[in-house]
Amino acid sequence: QVQLVESGGGLVQPGGSLRLSCAASGFTFSNYAMNWYRQAPGAERELVASISYAGTTNYADSVKGRFTISRDNAKNTVYLQMNSLKPEDTAVYYCKARRFARDYWGQGTQVTVSS
């Protein structure tokens, strides 16, 4: 059974940091590209960061220089380190595993940036 379980969300003040984790099971994690998406209330879900099976990373312009995606294939886990958080980063964050046309999604974790 495929599972992606996000954790690490919460309430943080502007300028603060959080690290999200996404633990995967039920598929060969190292073969999949991993992505972090987010969805704010009333907005479309948007791609935040991605990391290929080989470790190549890409970021949305809005988070470049502030967020870092990484993966640990030994732990079947992908991370999103988020620094210098802004109120506009408030959203539900989802991880997604992708290989060819096959996608698996997690259930999401809420991140709220507010003073």
Disulfide bonds with the S-S distance in Angstrom:
Cys22-Cys95 1.92
